[in-house]
Amino acid sequence: MKIDNSSFERVEEFRYLGTNLTSQNSIQKEIKSGLKSDNACYHSVQNLLSSSLLPKNLKIKIYRTIILPAVLYGCETWSLILREELRVMVLENRVLRRIFGPKRDEVTQEWKKLQTEELNDLYCPACIT
């Protein structure tokens, strides 16, 4: 039995298990969608993350249980390129800076934001990428 391939349409993009899959294996839309979900989650809990009443370990639990799952939903299908990996790392650092707050410089006595290396020292688990 011979099948006529001219009757089949090529599918450029489709949604499977909540993930957009493309013929070019582009995940930029998925990363954008994850970052949008993260922004919504982040803004809904940002007051908690910056509160001085909550201990840092509770803020980290909020980050791991609310924000990370929103970003990483469907990440099993991602094949990250460096640009997308950096976008996810920037997002993670932004949330961690909110959790750990600024640091006072010992020399100038001015407040400054934590550098990436300082965040990595404070937040022990491996990064999400």
N, CA, C and O atoms as CSV, one atom per row, in Angstrom:
chain,resi,resn,atom,element,x,y,z
A,1,MET,N,N,0.841,-1.170,0.000
A,1,MET,CA,C,0.000,0.000,0.000
A,1,MET,C,C,0.888,1.236,0.000
A,1,MET,O,O,1.778,1.367,0.840
A,2,LYS,N,N,0.654,2.112,-0.912
A,2,LYS,CA,C,1.443,3.328,-1.044
A,2,LYS,C,C,0.643,4.510,-0.498
A,2,LYS,O,O,-0.542,4.669,-0.794
A,3,ILE,N,N,1.327,5.345,0.316
A,3,ILE,CA,C,0.679,6.514,0.913
A,3,ILE,C,C,1.141,7.753,0.165
A,3,ILE,O,O,2.333,7.952,-0.071
A,4,ASP,N,N,0.191,8.563,-0.194
A,4,ASP,CA,C,0.491,9.805,-0.891
A,4,ASP,C,C,0.849,10.877,0.137
A,4,ASP,O,O,-0.024,11.346,0.867
A,5,ASN,N,N,2.143,11.274,0.203
A,5,ASN,CA,C,2.604,12.266,1.172
A,5,ASN,C,C,2.091,13.670,0.884
A,5,ASN,O,O,2.155,14.531,1.761
A,6,SER,N,N,1.591,13.920,-0.299
A,6,SER,CA,C,1.125,15.259,-0.632
A,6,SER,C,C,-0.145,15.621,0.139
A,6,SER,O,O,-0.499,16.796,0.237
A,7,SER,N,N,-0.826,14.619,0.682
A,7,SER,CA,C,-2.062,14.902,1.408
A,7,SER,C,C,-1.804,15.255,2.871
A,7,SER,O,O,-2.727,15.652,3.582
A,8,PHE,N,N,-0.562,15.116,3.327
A,8,PHE,CA,C,-0.233,15.432,4.716
A,8,PHE,C,C,0.303,16.854,4.820
A,8,PHE,O,O,1.078,17.304,3.977
A,9,GLU,N,N,-0.121,17.551,5.866
A,9,GLU,CA,C,0.373,18.887,6.138
A,9,GLU,C,C,1.514,18.806,7.130
A,9,GLU,O,O,1.496,17.990,8.051
A,10,ARG,N,N,2.487,19.640,6.940
A,10,ARG,CA,C,3.587,19.701,7.892
A,10,ARG,C,C,3.172,20.593,9.060
A,10,ARG,O,O,2.725,21.724,8.867
A,11,VAL,N,N,3.323,20.076,10.246
A,11,VAL,CA,C,2.960,20.825,11.449
A,11,VAL,C,C,4.201,21.537,11.960
A,11,VAL,O,O,5.200,20.896,12.285
A,12,GLU,N,N,4.141,22.855,12.031
A,12,GLU,CA,C,5.285,23.648,12.477
A,12,GLU,C,C,5.340,23.753,13.999
A,12,GLU,O,O,6.419,23.844,14.584
A,13,GLU,N,N,4.173,23.740,14.630
A,13,GLU,CA,C,4.120,23.924,16.078
A,13,GLU,C,C,2.860,23.266,16.623
A,13,GLU,O,O,1.793,23.359,16.016
A,14,PHE,N,N,2.986,22.596,17.776
A,14,PHE,CA,C,1.808,22.051,18.437
A,14,PHE,C,C,2.037,21.988,19.940
A,14,PHE,O,O,3.172,21.997,20.418
A,15,ARG,N,N,0.942,21.924,20.662
A,15,ARG,CA,C,0.988,21.895,22.122
A,15,ARG,C,C,0.818,20.449,22.567
A,15,ARG,O,O,-0.129,19.773,22.165
A,16,TYR,N,N,1.750,19.977,23.408
A,16,TYR,CA,C,1.714,18.606,23.907
A,16,TYR,C,C,1.991,18.626,25.397
A,16,TYR,O,O,3.045,19.092,25.829
A,17,LEU,N,N,1.054,18.125,26.185
A,17,LEU,CA,C,1.179,18.088,27.643
A,17,LEU,C,C,1.534,19.454,28.219
A,17,LEU,O,O,2.358,19.565,29.127
A,18,GLY,N,N,0.900,20.487,27.679
A,18,GLY,CA,C,1.109,21.828,28.196
A,18,GLY,C,C,2.364,22.512,27.704
A,18,GLY,O,O,2.699,23.596,28.182
A,19,THR,N,N,3.075,21.903,26.751
A,19,THR,CA,C,4.322,22.461,26.240
A,19,THR,C,C,4.197,22.692,24.744
A,19,THR,O,O,3.671,21.844,24.023
A,20,ASN,N,N,4.678,23.835,24.278
A,20,ASN,CA,C,4.698,24.112,22.837
A,20,ASN,C,C,5.925,23.464,22.226
A,20,ASN,O,O,7.052,23.774,22.610
A,21,LEU,N,N,5.712,22.570,21.280
A,21,LEU,CA,C,6.808,21.922,20.562
A,21,LEU,C,C,6.811,22.452,19.132
A,21,LEU,O,O,5.764,22.564,18.495
A,22,THR,N,N,8.011,22.778,18.637
A,22,THR,CA,C,8.124,23.315,17.286
A,22,THR,C,C,9.014,22.415,16.446
A,22,THR,O,O,9.797,21.622,16.970
A,23,SER,N,N,8.881,22.551,15.136
A,23,SER,CA,C,9.706,21.748,14.232
A,23,SER,C,C,11.171,22.159,14.311
A,23,SER,O,O,12.055,21.365,13.990
A,24,GLN,N,N,11.438,23.396,14.736
A,24,GLN,CA,C,12.810,23.888,14.859
A,24,GLN,C,C,13.379,23.650,16.256
A,24,GLN,O,O,14.509,24.047,16.544
A,25,ASN,N,N,12.594,22.998,17.130
A,25,ASN,CA,C,12.983,22.731,18.516
A,25,ASN,C,C,13.307,24.028,19.255
A,25,ASN,O,O,14.202,24.062,20.100
A,26,SER,N,N,12.581,25.082,18.933
A,26,SER,CA,C,12.775,26.377,19.585
A,26,SER,C,C,11.979,26.412,20.879
A,26,SER,O,O,10.787,26.106,20.895
A,27,ILE,N,N,12.640,26.783,21.947
A,27,ILE,CA,C,11.965,26.826,23.239
A,27,ILE,C,C,11.798,28.253,23.741
A,27,ILE,O,O,11.445,28.467,24.901
A,28,GLN,N,N,12.045,29.210,22.890
A,28,GLN,CA,C,11.956,30.600,23.327
A,28,GLN,C,C,10.556,30.940,23.839
A,28,GLN,O,O,10.424,31.653,24.834
A,29,LYS,N,N,9.518,30.445,23.181
A,29,LYS,CA,C,8.156,30.702,23.641
A,29,LYS,C,C,7.913,30.045,24.989
A,29,LYS,O,O,7.231,30.612,25.842
A,30,GLU,N,N,8.462,28.860,25.187
A,30,GLU,CA,C,8.301,28.175,26.462
A,30,GLU,C,C,9.004,28.912,27.590
A,30,GLU,O,O,8.465,29.036,28.690
A,31,ILE,N,N,10.204,29.400,27.316
A,31,ILE,CA,C,10.939,30.163,28.325
A,31,ILE,C,C,10.164,31.430,28.658
A,31,ILE,O,O,10.021,31.780,29.829
A,32,LYS,N,N,9.660,32.124,27.627
A,32,LYS,CA,C,8.866,33.336,27.867
A,32,LYS,C,C,7.633,33.016,28.690
A,32,LYS,O,O,7.282,33.759,29.607
A,33,SER,N,N,6.981,31.925,28.367
A,33,SER,CA,C,5.793,31.526,29.110
A,33,SER,C,C,6.146,31.220,30.565
A,33,SER,O,O,5.427,31.617,31.482
A,34,GLY,N,N,7.263,30.510,30.772
A,34,GLY,CA,C,7.704,30.215,32.134
A,34,GLY,C,C,8.058,31.478,32.893
A,34,GLY,O,O,7.734,31.601,34.074
A,35,LEU,N,N,8.718,32.417,32.233
A,35,LEU,CA,C,9.089,33.665,32.885
A,35,LEU,C,C,7.852,34.509,33.195
A,35,LEU,O,O,7.804,35.196,34.215
A,36,LYS,N,N,6.851,34.454,32.311
A,36,LYS,CA,C,5.601,35.171,32.581
A,36,LYS,C,C,4.911,34.584,33.806
A,36,LYS,O,O,4.428,35.317,34.669
A,37,SER,N,N,4.869,33.258,33.872
A,37,SER,CA,C,4.270,32.604,35.035
A,37,SER,C,C,5.043,32.947,36.296
A,37,SER,O,O,4.461,33.174,37.357
A,38,ASP,N,N,6.361,32.981,36.166
A,38,ASP,CA,C,7.182,33.324,37.314
A,38,ASP,C,C,6.910,34.741,37.770
A,38,ASP,O,O,6.783,34.990,38.969
A,39,ASN,N,N,6.816,35.682,36.829
A,39,ASN,CA,C,6.545,37.062,37.211
A,39,ASN,C,C,5.223,37.183,37.957
A,39,ASN,O,O,5.123,37.925,38.934
A,40,ALA,N,N,4.217,36.460,37.501
A,40,ALA,CA,C,2.929,36.495,38.195
A,40,ALA,C,C,3.066,35.926,39.606
A,40,ALA,O,O,2.551,36.503,40.564
A,41,CYS,N,N,3.756,34.799,39.733
A,41,CYS,CA,C,3.962,34.200,41.060
A,41,CYS,C,C,4.814,35.101,41.933
A,41,CYS,O,O,4.517,35.307,43.110
A,42,TYR,N,N,5.876,35.637,41.347
A,42,TYR,CA,C,6.800,36.493,42.091
A,42,TYR,C,C,6.076,37.727,42.630
A,42,TYR,O,O,6.247,38.079,43.797
A,43,HIS,N,N,5.276,38.384,41.801
A,43,HIS,CA,C,4.578,39.591,42.242
A,43,HIS,C,C,3.512,39.278,43.282
A,43,HIS,O,O,3.195,40.127,44.115
A,44,SER,N,N,2.954,38.069,43.244
A,44,SER,CA,C,1.945,37.729,44.245
A,44,SER,C,C,2.567,37.456,45.616
A,44,SER,O,O,1.883,37.566,46.634
A,45,VAL,N,N,3.855,37.100,45.655
A,45,VAL,CA,C,4.503,36.814,46.944
A,45,VAL,C,C,5.661,37.753,47.265
A,45,VAL,O,O,6.379,37.517,48.237
A,46,GLN,N,N,5.866,38.803,46.486
A,46,GLN,CA,C,7.029,39.662,46.701
A,46,GLN,C,C,7.007,40.345,48.059
A,46,GLN,O,O,8.065,40.595,48.636
A,47,ASN,N,N,5.825,40.653,48.583
A,47,ASN,CA,C,5.768,41.248,49.917
A,47,ASN,C,C,6.253,40.265,50.982
A,47,ASN,O,O,6.893,40.661,51.955
A,48,LEU,N,N,5.946,38.998,50.792
A,48,LEU,CA,C,6.438,37.981,51.737
A,48,LEU,C,C,7.952,37.845,51.642
A,48,LEU,O,O,8.636,37.726,52.658
A,49,LEU,N,N,8.473,37.863,50.409
A,49,LEU,CA,C,9.907,37.665,50.220
A,49,LEU,C,C,10.731,38.824,50.759
A,49,LEU,O,O,11.889,38.632,51.129
A,50,SER,N,N,10.161,40.018,50.810
A,50,SER,CA,C,10.915,41.165,51.309
A,50,SER,C,C,10.579,41.493,52.766
A,50,SER,O,O,11.129,42.441,53.326
A,51,SER,N,N,9.699,40.734,53.369
A,51,SER,CA,C,9.300,40.985,54.748
A,51,SER,C,C,10.425,40.636,55.720
A,51,SER,O,O,11.097,39.615,55.572
A,52,SER,N,N,10.614,41.488,56.701
A,52,SER,CA,C,11.624,41.198,57.728
A,52,SER,C,C,11.049,40.308,58.831
A,52,SER,O,O,11.783,39.855,59.709
A,53,LEU,N,N,9.746,40.058,58.786
A,53,LEU,CA,C,9.106,39.219,59.798
A,53,LEU,C,C,9.293,37.731,59.533
A,53,LEU,O,O,9.239,36.925,60.462
A,54,LEU,N,N,9.511,37.362,58.283
A,54,LEU,CA,C,9.679,35.948,57.938
A,54,LEU,C,C,11.158,35.576,57.903
A,54,LEU,O,O,11.980,36.343,57.401
A,55,PRO,N,N,11.500,34.401,58.435
A,55,PRO,CA,C,12.905,33.964,58.354
A,55,PRO,C,C,13.271,33.579,56.917
A,55,PRO,O,O,12.403,33.226,56.117
A,56,LYS,N,N,14.550,33.652,56.607
A,56,LYS,CA,C,15.023,33.373,55.243
A,56,LYS,C,C,14.726,31.944,54.804
A,56,LYS,O,O,14.432,31.705,53.633
A,57,ASN,N,N,14.800,30.989,55.737
A,57,ASN,CA,C,14.526,29.607,55.336
A,57,ASN,C,C,13.077,29.426,54.887
A,57,ASN,O,O,12.807,28.609,54.006
A,58,LEU,N,N,12.141,30.173,55.475
A,58,LEU,CA,C,10.748,30.102,55.040
A,58,LEU,C,C,10.580,30.768,53.673
A,58,LEU,O,O,9.810,30.295,52.837
A,59,LYS,N,N,11.294,31.854,53.454
A,59,LYS,CA,C,11.248,32.527,52.152
A,59,LYS,C,C,11.793,31.616,51.058
A,59,LYS,O,O,11.262,31.596,49.948
A,60,ILE,N,N,12.844,30.862,51.361
A,60,ILE,CA,C,13.404,29.923,50.388
A,60,ILE,C,C,12.407,28.809,50.098
A,60,ILE,O,O,12.287,28.368,48.955
A,61,LYS,N,N,11.689,28.349,51.125
A,61,LYS,CA,C,10.655,27.326,50.903
A,61,LYS,C,C,9.546,27.872,50.001
A,61,LYS,O,O,9.043,27.156,49.136
A,62,ILE,N,N,9.166,29.129,50.197
A,62,ILE,CA,C,8.161,29.748,49.326
A,62,ILE,C,C,8.675,29.780,47.888
A,62,ILE,O,O,7.940,29.471,46.950
A,63,TYR,N,N,9.925,30.150,47.727
A,63,TYR,CA,C,10.549,30.192,46.392
A,63,TYR,C,C,10.524,28.815,45.739
A,63,TYR,O,O,10.154,28.680,44.572
A,64,ARG,N,N,10.915,27.800,46.490
A,64,ARG,CA,C,10.998,26.442,45.926
A,64,ARG,C,C,9.635,25.832,45.633
A,64,ARG,O,O,9.510,25.040,44.699
A,65,THR,N,N,8.605,26.180,46.411
A,65,THR,CA,C,7.307,25.531,46.239
A,65,THR,C,C,6.329,26.310,45.369
A,65,THR,O,O,5.405,25.725,44.805
A,66,ILE,N,N,6.520,27.623,45.252
A,66,ILE,CA,C,5.574,28.421,44.468
A,66,ILE,C,C,6.186,28.918,43.159
A,66,ILE,O,O,5.592,28.762,42.092
A,67,ILE,N,N,7.362,29.509,43.244
A,67,ILE,CA,C,7.935,30.169,42.069
A,67,ILE,C,C,8.625,29.177,41.133
A,67,ILE,O,O,8.366,29.184,39.930
A,68,LEU,N,N,9.493,28.330,41.667
A,68,LEU,CA,C,10.223,27.381,40.809
A,68,LEU,C,C,9.312,26.478,39.979
A,68,LEU,O,O,9.551,26.331,38.781
A,69,PRO,N,N,8.279,25.867,40.562
A,69,PRO,CA,C,7.419,25.014,39.729
A,69,PRO,C,C,6.756,25.765,38.583
A,69,PRO,O,O,6.556,25.201,37.507
A,70,ALA,N,N,6.412,27.037,38.803
A,70,ALA,CA,C,5.792,27.822,37.725
A,70,ALA,C,C,6.767,28.038,36.579
A,70,ALA,O,O,6.372,28.009,35.413
A,71,VAL,N,N,8.036,28.253,36.901
A,71,VAL,CA,C,9.048,28.483,35.861
A,71,VAL,C,C,9.395,27.184,35.150
A,71,VAL,O,O,9.512,27.154,33.925
A,72,LEU,N,N,9.558,26.132,35.904
A,72,LEU,CA,C,10.101,24.894,35.356
A,72,LEU,C,C,9.051,23.935,34.802
A,72,LEU,O,O,9.388,22.820,34.401
A,73,TYR,N,N,7.790,24.347,34.772
A,73,TYR,CA,C,6.764,23.465,34.232
A,73,TYR,C,C,7.079,23.136,32.776
A,73,TYR,O,O,7.218,24.044,31.956
A,74,GLY,N,N,7.191,21.879,32.452
A,74,GLY,CA,C,7.466,21.439,31.091
A,74,GLY,C,C,8.924,21.513,30.697
A,74,GLY,O,O,9.240,21.350,29.518
A,75,CYS,N,N,9.824,21.753,31.631
A,75,CYS,CA,C,11.240,21.945,31.277
A,75,CYS,C,C,11.901,20.650,30.790
A,75,CYS,O,O,13.022,20.687,30.283
A,76,GLU,N,N,11.228,19.516,30.937
A,76,GLU,CA,C,11.797,18.258,30.445
A,76,GLU,C,C,11.986,18.278,28.933
A,76,GLU,O,O,12.810,17.542,28.390
A,77,THR,N,N,11.216,19.129,28.262
A,77,THR,CA,C,11.298,19.187,26.798
A,77,THR,C,C,12.244,20.273,26.313
A,77,THR,O,O,12.445,20.412,25.107
A,78,TRP,N,N,12.827,21.044,27.214
A,78,TRP,CA,C,13.701,22.144,26.828
A,78,TRP,C,C,15.085,21.644,26.453
A,78,TRP,O,O,15.624,20.739,27.089
A,79,SER,N,N,15.647,22.232,25.430
A,79,SER,CA,C,17.063,22.058,25.130
A,79,SER,C,C,17.651,23.463,25.124
A,79,SER,O,O,17.623,24.163,24.112
A,80,LEU,N,N,18.177,23.855,26.268
A,80,LEU,CA,C,18.583,25.243,26.488
A,80,LEU,C,C,19.801,25.629,25.671
A,80,LEU,O,O,20.764,24.872,25.550
A,81,ILE,N,N,19.733,26.816,25.120
A,81,ILE,CA,C,20.934,27.425,24.572
A,81,ILE,C,C,21.382,28.455,25.609
A,81,ILE,O,O,20.641,28.764,26.542
A,82,LEU,N,N,22.565,28.971,25.447
A,82,LEU,CA,C,23.158,29.847,26.456
A,82,LEU,C,C,22.269,31.046,26.776
A,82,LEU,O,O,22.150,31.424,27.942
A,83,ARG,N,N,21.650,31.643,25.778
A,83,ARG,CA,C,20.815,32.823,26.007
A,83,ARG,C,C,19.649,32.502,26.937
A,83,ARG,O,O,19.373,33.261,27.867
A,84,GLU,N,N,18.961,31.385,26.697
A,84,GLU,CA,C,17.837,31.009,27.552
A,84,GLU,C,C,18.322,30.628,28.951
A,84,GLU,O,O,17.671,30.943,29.947
A,85,GLU,N,N,19.461,29.952,29.018
A,85,GLU,CA,C,20.014,29.587,30.320
A,85,GLU,C,C,20.314,30.838,31.146
A,85,GLU,O,O,20.049,30.867,32.348
A,86,LEU,N,N,20.858,31.857,30.511
A,86,LEU,CA,C,21.155,33.105,31.214
A,86,LEU,C,C,19.872,33.804,31.670
A,86,LEU,O,O,19.840,34.390,32.752
A,87,ARG,N,N,18.830,33.746,30.862
A,87,ARG,CA,C,17.553,34.364,31.247
A,87,ARG,C,C,16.983,33.709,32.491
A,87,ARG,O,O,16.464,34.391,33.374
A,88,VAL,N,N,17.078,32.384,32.564
A,88,VAL,CA,C,16.566,31.668,33.735
A,88,VAL,C,C,17.430,31.978,34.957
A,88,VAL,O,O,16.906,32.119,36.062
A,89,MET,N,N,18.748,32.084,34.769
A,89,MET,CA,C,19.633,32.405,35.885
A,89,MET,C,C,19.391,33.830,36.394
A,89,MET,O,O,19.450,34.072,37.600
A,90,VAL,N,N,19.122,34.766,35.491
A,90,VAL,CA,C,18.819,36.144,35.898
A,90,VAL,C,C,17.555,36.169,36.747
A,90,VAL,O,O,17.492,36.854,37.768
A,91,LEU,N,N,16.556,35.416,36.314
A,91,LEU,CA,C,15.321,35.329,37.072
A,91,LEU,C,C,15.580,34.783,38.471
A,91,LEU,O,O,15.087,35.332,39.456
A,92,GLU,N,N,16.342,33.716,38.558
A,92,GLU,CA,C,16.643,33.112,39.856
A,92,GLU,C,C,17.386,34.103,40.751
A,92,GLU,O,O,17.063,34.229,41.932
A,93,ASN,N,N,18.363,34.798,40.209
A,93,ASN,CA,C,19.128,35.759,40.998
A,93,ASN,C,C,18.256,36.922,41.475
A,93,ASN,O,O,18.443,37.421,42.585
A,94,ARG,N,N,17.314,37.351,40.649
A,94,ARG,CA,C,16.419,38.443,41.045
A,94,ARG,C,C,15.596,38.051,42.265
A,94,ARG,O,O,15.457,38.830,43.209
A,95,VAL,N,N,15.050,36.835,42.238
A,95,VAL,CA,C,14.245,36.373,43.368
A,95,VAL,C,C,15.119,36.188,44.608
A,95,VAL,O,O,14.715,36.554,45.712
A,96,LEU,N,N,16.310,35.625,44.432
A,96,LEU,CA,C,17.192,35.416,45.578
A,96,LEU,C,C,17.662,36.744,46.175
A,96,LEU,O,O,17.832,36.845,47.390
A,97,ARG,N,N,17.870,37.746,45.349
A,97,ARG,CA,C,18.240,39.070,45.879
A,97,ARG,C,C,17.115,39.645,46.731
A,97,ARG,O,O,17.367,40.309,47.737
A,98,ARG,N,N,15.883,39.391,46.328
A,98,ARG,CA,C,14.737,39.853,47.114
A,98,ARG,C,C,14.697,39.127,48.454
A,98,ARG,O,O,14.393,39.728,49.484
A,99,ILE,N,N,15.003,37.835,48.435
A,99,ILE,CA,C,14.970,37.041,49.663
A,99,ILE,C,C,16.072,37.466,50.632
A,99,ILE,O,O,15.807,37.697,51.812
A,100,PHE,N,N,17.297,37.571,50.142
A,100,PHE,CA,C,18.436,37.832,51.024
A,100,PHE,C,C,18.655,39.318,51.288
A,100,PHE,O,O,19.359,39.677,52.232
A,101,GLY,N,N,18.068,40.180,50.478
A,101,GLY,CA,C,18.173,41.612,50.703
A,101,GLY,C,C,19.545,42.170,50.370
A,101,GLY,O,O,20.430,41.438,49.926
A,102,PRO,N,N,19.720,43.470,50.584
A,102,PRO,CA,C,21.013,44.097,50.297
A,102,PRO,C,C,22.037,43.798,51.384
A,102,PRO,O,O,21.708,43.297,52.459
A,103,LYS,N,N,23.265,44.117,51.075
A,103,LYS,CA,C,24.368,43.892,52.010
A,103,LYS,C,C,25.046,45.237,52.265
A,103,LYS,O,O,25.182,46.059,51.358
A,104,ARG,N,N,25.460,45.443,53.489
A,104,ARG,CA,C,26.137,46.697,53.831
A,104,ARG,C,C,27.633,46.541,53.614
A,104,ARG,O,O,28.257,45.626,54.151
A,105,ASP,N,N,28.201,47.437,52.828
A,105,ASP,CA,C,29.637,47.421,52.559
A,105,ASP,C,C,30.372,47.842,53.826
A,105,ASP,O,O,30.057,48.873,54.419
A,106,GLU,N,N,31.358,47.036,54.242
A,106,GLU,CA,C,32.075,47.304,55.489
A,106,GLU,C,C,32.941,48.557,55.406
A,106,GLU,O,O,33.148,49.233,56.414
A,107,VAL,N,N,33.440,48.866,54.238
A,107,VAL,CA,C,34.332,50.015,54.081
A,107,VAL,C,C,33.546,51.316,53.948
A,107,VAL,O,O,33.776,52.263,54.701
A,108,THR,N,N,32.621,51.363,52.995
A,108,THR,CA,C,31.896,52.608,52.717
A,108,THR,C,C,30.623,52.760,53.544
A,108,THR,O,O,30.040,53.844,53.579
A,109,GLN,N,N,30.188,51.705,54.201
A,109,GLN,CA,C,28.952,51.690,54.993
A,109,GLN,C,C,27.713,51.969,54.145
A,109,GLN,O,O,26.695,52.428,54.663
A,110,GLU,N,N,27.798,51.694,52.845
A,110,GLU,CA,C,26.658,51.870,51.954
A,110,GLU,C,C,26.031,50.516,51.662
A,110,GLU,O,O,26.699,49.483,51.685
A,111,TRP,N,N,24.741,50.546,51.389
A,111,TRP,CA,C,24.033,49.324,51.034
A,111,TRP,C,C,24.260,49.032,49.555
A,111,TRP,O,O,24.249,49.944,48.727
A,112,LYS,N,N,24.465,47.760,49.228
A,112,LYS,CA,C,24.631,47.357,47.828
A,112,LYS,C,C,23.943,46.012,47.614
A,112,LYS,O,O,23.749,45.236,48.550
A,113,LYS,N,N,23.585,45.761,46.369
A,113,LYS,CA,C,22.937,44.483,46.078
A,113,LYS,C,C,23.989,43.374,46.068
A,113,LYS,O,O,25.162,43.610,45.780
A,114,LEU,N,N,23.544,42.176,46.386
A,114,LEU,CA,C,24.447,41.028,46.419
A,114,LEU,C,C,24.872,40.637,45.014
A,114,LEU,O,O,24.059,40.624,44.091
A,115,GLN,N,N,26.133,40.322,44.859
A,115,GLN,CA,C,26.656,39.838,43.585
A,115,GLN,C,C,26.282,38.361,43.421
A,115,GLN,O,O,25.907,37.697,44.388
A,116,THR,N,N,26.385,37.864,42.211
A,116,THR,CA,C,25.995,36.484,41.909
A,116,THR,C,C,26.770,35.484,42.756
A,116,THR,O,O,26.193,34.512,43.243
A,117,GLU,N,N,28.059,35.703,42.938
A,117,GLU,CA,C,28.873,34.778,43.735
A,117,GLU,C,C,28.403,34.759,45.187
A,117,GLU,O,O,28.369,33.702,45.818
A,118,GLU,N,N,28.043,35.922,45.712
A,118,GLU,CA,C,27.542,35.997,47.085
A,118,GLU,C,C,26.212,35.270,47.218
A,118,GLU,O,O,25.962,34.602,48.221
A,119,LEU,N,N,25.356,35.401,46.204
A,119,LEU,CA,C,24.083,34.673,46.219
A,119,LEU,C,C,24.313,33.171,46.205
A,119,LEU,O,O,23.648,32.422,46.921
A,120,ASN,N,N,25.266,32.738,45.379
A,120,ASN,CA,C,25.565,31.306,45.308
A,120,ASN,C,C,26.077,30.778,46.645
A,120,ASN,O,O,25.782,29.644,47.021
A,121,ASP,N,N,26.840,31.594,47.360
A,121,ASP,CA,C,27.327,31.185,48.680
A,121,ASP,C,C,26.195,31.081,49.693
A,121,ASP,O,O,26.201,30.192,50.544
A,122,LEU,N,N,25.223,31.987,49.603
A,122,LEU,CA,C,24.120,31.990,50.552
A,122,LEU,C,C,23.073,30.924,50.239
A,122,LEU,O,O,22.480,30.342,51.147
A,123,TYR,N,N,22.853,30.673,48.961
A,123,TYR,CA,C,21.842,29.704,48.529
A,123,TYR,C,C,22.552,28.453,48.073
A,123,TYR,O,O,23.018,28.383,46.936
A,124,CYS,N,N,22.640,27.489,48.919
A,124,CYS,CA,C,23.478,26.303,48.709
A,124,CYS,C,C,23.089,25.412,47.537
A,124,CYS,O,O,23.987,24.982,46.813
A,125,PRO,N,N,21.805,25.100,47.295
A,125,PRO,CA,C,21.498,24.160,46.209
A,125,PRO,C,C,22.002,24.650,44.854
A,125,PRO,O,O,22.213,25.844,44.645
A,126,ALA,N,N,22.187,23.711,43.954
A,126,ALA,CA,C,22.634,24.062,42.606
A,126,ALA,C,C,21.594,24.923,41.922
A,126,ALA,O,O,20.409,24.844,42.245
A,127,CYS,N,N,22.022,25.737,40.989
A,127,CYS,CA,C,21.087,26.605,40.279
A,127,CYS,C,C,20.104,25.763,39.466
A,127,CYS,O,O,20.326,24.571,39.253
A,128,ILE,N,N,19.022,26.387,39.017
A,128,ILE,CA,C,17.940,25.641,38.392
A,128,ILE,C,C,18.207,25.266,36.949
A,128,ILE,O,O,17.422,24.513,36.373
A,129,THR,N,N,19.270,25.749,36.339
A,129,THR,CA,C,19.522,25.424,34.939
A,129,THR,C,C,20.431,24.222,34.810
A,129,THR,O,O,20.751,23.806,33.696
